[in-house]
Amino acid sequence: MDRSSEIREFLRTRRARITPEQTGLAPHGGARRVPGLRREEVAQLAGVSVDYYIRLERGRTQGVSESVLEAVARALRLDDTERAHLFDLAQPTATRAGRRRPLAPQRVHPVLYRTLDSLSVPAVVQGRRTDVLAANRLAHALYTDFEARPRRERNFARFVFLDEAARALYADWDRVAGDCLAMLRLYAGRHPDDPQLTELIGELSLHSDAFRRMWADHEVQAHTSGTKRLHHPLVGDLTLDYVVLTVEGDPEQTLTVYTPEPASPSADALGLLASWTGTPAPGPHARAERTDPAG
């Protein structure tokens, strides 16, 4: 990925969403040719020269200080996730060392497999690029059988954007797709040179108009909890809350657990799905599906 282009478009889209009135600046006279803030207005808010900010937005970040990035983040009202993404893109000197090392393959710890086995609700382990590293049987029954897919296709972004079954499954497909893409964009800021990421983005851009449109928005987001509404072809409507837990020892590996409201129609539907798909009850004989991609 072209880091200069990424930082240019990220900063451009962030300033486009803020008006001078929101920042307390008096709007300049005359018609405005761009939505939101002009570059000189961002520079004024950040306390840097216009030329300096223009160089930053053009991706010329060599030697940029953390204090300048902090000032720009404040001027653009970035949240914590967006601020971290800006730092990843700009790579200030203090954080640059060690970023170019090859990525080690991700593996799922045996204890985590046993954790999946013990759960009577859907649970998925995701890694880099939204790769599905492991899932229990009820998660496969709820979404899709990732274990049956070729290894490179065991990926949530590919499922959401390229599988028609996903559009039928998610009641809020646009929101789910946007959330998935925002997580992928956040990862791209940390690992722009990941060849598997480049391949994934190219494939999604080629085959999905929705992905191309959403990718241009440069949204970034990290998810720790939320709610999914689904319409399952076997058991009908379900509303499931989810929580995302970071796996100790690998900050780019997460465990997502989906739970229904107790004694709710969704709990009944999930129980029915478990019985129809032969999902075993929690115990030593249950088995999580080993999907575990190598990268």
N, C-alpha and C positions, 0 to 999 in steps of 0.2 A: 504494500500500500504506500502511496505517496504521502509522507508525513506533512510536507508543506501544504498540499492540497487539503489534507484533513484538518489542520489547524485553521487554515483560511476559512473553510466552510463552517467549521464549528463556531468560530468567533463571529462570523457574519450572521449565522442563524440565531445566535444568542443575542446579539445587539438588535436584530430585527424585531424581537418580541418586546422591546422596552421603548416606551415613548419618553421624550424629554420631560413631559409633565410628571411622569412617575418618579423621576429622579430629582425633581426640583429645579431643573434647568429651564431657563427661558428659551422657548423655541426660536430658532433663527427665522428671520423673515423670508418670505417667498415660498414657492411650492417646494415640497420635499421630494427628491427623486428616489429615495430609498425608504422602506418601512423602518420604523424604530429609530434607533440612535445612529447618527453619523459617526464616522471614525474619529473626527476631531472632538466630538462630544464624549466619546469613551475616553479619549486621551485626557480631556479636561477632568473628568471624574476620577480617573486613575492617577492623576498628578504626574503624567509623563508627557513628553513632547509628541506632537502629531506625527512627526517623522518616525519616532521610535515605535509608536503604536502601529503605524502602517507597516514597518518592517516586521513586527511581530505577527501581524495578521497575514502577511505574505509568507509566513513560515520561516523567516530568517531569525531563528531563536538562539543561535550560538552566543553564549555569554549572557543570556538573559538571567536575571537574578530572581530568586524566590520572592523577594519583596515586591518586584514588579508584577509577577504573576498573581500574587495575593491581591495587589491593588486592582488589577484588571478583573479578577474574579469578583471582588466587591463591587466594582463599577457595573458589571454585567449581572449582578445579583445571582451568581451561580450557587446552586445548592452543593452539599458536600460531595455528592457523586460527580457532578459536573466539574467542580473544582479539581477533584482528583484526576478526572479525564484531561483537563487542561494541562495539568502538570505532566501527565504521561505523554501527551502530544508534544509539549514544549521541551521535555527532558532537561530541566535545569541541571547545572553542573553538579550540584549536591546529590542528585539521584541518578546520574547517568551511568555510573560504574556498574559493571556486571549485567547490564540489560541485554547484551547481545549474545549471551551464552545459549547454546541449543537447548530446547525444551526437553526435559527428561520425560520418558513415557509415564503415563498415569496408570497406577494399579489400585485396585480396590482391596483394602485390608480384609483378611478373613473374618475379623470381628465384625466388620461392617456387613459382610454377607450374612453372618448369623443374626445381626440386628434386623436386616430385611426379612430373614426367615421367620423371625419371631412376631412380626407385625401382622395384624389382621385387617389392616387398612392399606391402601395403595401407597407405595414408597418408591422413589427413584433416586439414584445417585447420578448426578451430572458432573461432567468435567469441562475441559476447555471447549470453546466453540459450541456450547450446548450439546456436546456429545453425551449420549446415554451410556454410562459405564456399567450400570447394573440396575435391575428393577425386580421387585417381587412379582409373583404371578398375577396378583390382583391389579397391579399397575399395568401389566401387559394387557389384561382383559379390559381395563378401563380405557386405555388409549389405543395402543396397537402392539402387536407382538414384535417388539424390536429385536428379540432374539432370532426371529425368522428372517430378518432383513440382512442383506449384505453388510459387512462390517462398516463400510464408509457411510451407509445410510442410517446408521443408528444415531440419529441426531435430531433434536427437537425442532430446530429451525427448518430442516428439510421436511420434517413431518408437517409442521404448521403451514408452510408456504407452498409445498409441492404435492401434498396428498389431499385429494378431494374429500377424503373421509374426515380430515381435520375440520374443514369448513362446516360439515354437517354435525360434527361432535360439539364444537364450541358454540354456545349460545351468543357469546360476545367475541366472535372471531377477530374483529378489527382490534379490539383491546388486547387480546392475547397475542396477536401477531405483532402489535406495536411493542408490547412488553418484551417479547422474545427478541425482537430486533434491537431494542435498546440495550439489552444485556450483551448481545453480540457486538454492538458498537463499542460498549465499554471494554470488552475483551480486546477488541481491535486496537484500542488506544494503548493497551499494555504490550501487545504482541503484534505489531504491524508487519513483522517479517515472518510470521508463521505461514509456511507454504500451504498447509492444510486449510488455514483461514482464507487465504487468497483463492484457493480452489472452491471453497464453499461459497464465498461471496460471488464469485464468477458464475457458478451454477445457478444460484438463486436469482441473480440479476438477469441471467439469460432466460429463465423459464417463468419468472413471476413478475408481472407488472406491479402488483402491490408491493413487493419487496423493493423494487427500484424506486417507487414513489416514496415509501417510508424511509428508505436508506438516505435519501437526499435531505431529510429533515434533521439528521445528526442528533437525534435524541439519545440520551444515555440514562440508564436507570439501573439501580441495584434493588433486588426484591428480597425481603425477609419474611413477608407474610402477605396473605390476601385471600381472595375467594374466587373460585372457578365455578361457572355455571355450564353444565354440559347436558346434551341430549344424547343418551346412549342408545344405539340401535336395538339392544336387547331389553334394557330395563327402564328406558325413558329418562325423565329429567332428574338431574342430581345437582345439588349445591354443596360444594365441598370447600372447607377452609383448608389452607395450607400454610406450613411454616418451613422456612429454608434454613438449614443448619450447616455451618461450615465444618468440614471434616478436619480434625486435628492432624497436623503434619502435612496437609496439602490445602492451602487457602483457595485454590482454584478447583476444589472438589466439594460438592455440596450434596446434602441429603434433604430431599423434599418429601414431606409426609402430608397426606391428604386425609382429612377427617370430616365426617358429617356431624351435624348437630345430633346429640343423643335423642333416641326415640322419635326421630323425624322421618318423613317419607324418604328422604335421601339415605338415611341409615337403613331403612327397609330395602331400598333399591340396591344399595351396595351389598347387603347381605344376600339378596337374591342373585346378584351377579356372581358373588363368591360361590354360591351353591351350584349355579348353572355351569360355571367354568371349571368346577372341580378344584377350586382353590382350597388347600388344606387349612385347617384351623391352626393357630399358633402352636408350635411344638417342635420336637427334635427332628420330625420327618419332613417338615416344610422345607422348600428349597427356593432360594432366589435365583433368578435366571442370570447366568454369567454372560454379560455382553462385552465388558472390559476391552475397549479399543486400545491399541498400543501407543497412541500418541496423544 
